[in-house]
């Protein structure tokens, strides 16, 4: 928690996220389906921010979570909520834009983009 008692969303760089996902951290992509369809990390799990409350049971509670969106704002909001709910979650600073710029693999229709 921050000094004001609010839950704080920890952030990591895209480079660190790439390493952590390779080490089997669970990647949660909170973008909408149409964004996912334009390219996503191969090991990510899509649960759009708009569906999070209905699908929260799909998120594992016993592994570290890497949360990503397109630019990092929605995932920061989701990360903050997950941390408040007791999950071990971190936000990817810069989102998928940073992921791709850092050399992270992006797949489109099952093939690297």
JOHU-V667908 format. One record per residue. N is the residue number from 1. RES is the residue in three letters. D_LAST is the distance of its C-alpha to the last C-alpha in Angstrom with 2 decimals. Layout:
BEGIN
N/RES/D_LAST
N/RES/D_LAST
END
This chain:
BEGIN
1/UNK/38.49
2/UNK/39.02
3/UNK/42.51
4/UNK/42.98
5/UNK/42.38
6/UNK/39.00
7/UNK/36.05
8/UNK/33.59
9/UNK/29.83
10/UNK/28.93
11/UNK/25.87
12/UNK/23.76
13/UNK/21.37
14/UNK/17.63
15/UNK/18.45
16/UNK/21.05
17/UNK/18.88
18/UNK/16.36
19/UNK/19.56
20/UNK/21.18
21/UNK/18.44
22/UNK/18.48
23/UNK/22.22
24/UNK/21.95
25/UNK/22.42
26/UNK/21.35
27/UNK/18.54
28/UNK/19.42
29/UNK/17.11
30/UNK/19.67
31/UNK/17.72
32/UNK/18.47
33/UNK/16.84
34/UNK/15.54
35/UNK/13.75
36/UNK/12.31
37/UNK/11.18
38/UNK/9.11
39/UNK/7.04
40/UNK/9.03
41/UNK/10.08
42/UNK/10.51
43/UNK/14.26
44/UNK/14.92
45/UNK/17.55
46/UNK/17.65
47/UNK/21.14
48/UNK/21.28
49/UNK/23.93
50/UNK/25.92
51/UNK/26.24
52/UNK/26.88
53/UNK/30.62
54/UNK/30.51
55/UNK/27.94
56/UNK/29.13
57/UNK/30.46
58/UNK/26.95
59/UNK/26.43
60/UNK/27.97
61/UNK/30.87
62/UNK/31.22
63/UNK/28.01
64/UNK/26.61
65/UNK/24.10
66/UNK/21.24
67/UNK/20.82
68/UNK/17.98
69/UNK/17.47
70/UNK/15.84
71/UNK/18.44
72/UNK/20.75
73/UNK/23.72
74/UNK/23.39
75/UNK/22.39
76/UNK/25.44
77/UNK/27.62
78/UNK/26.46
79/UNK/26.84
80/UNK/30.34
81/UNK/31.26
82/UNK/30.03
83/UNK/32.00
84/UNK/35.01
85/UNK/34.72
86/UNK/34.83
87/UNK/31.23
88/UNK/29.96
89/UNK/27.04
90/UNK/25.41
91/UNK/23.23
92/UNK/20.20
93/UNK/21.43
94/UNK/19.09
95/UNK/16.81
96/UNK/13.04
97/UNK/13.51
98/UNK/15.29
99/UNK/13.08
100/UNK/10.12
101/UNK/12.97
102/UNK/14.49
103/UNK/11.75
104/UNK/10.74
105/UNK/7.80
106/UNK/5.62
107/UNK/5.06
108/UNK/5.48
109/UNK/8.70
110/UNK/8.93
111/UNK/6.28
112/UNK/3.79
113/UNK/0.00
END
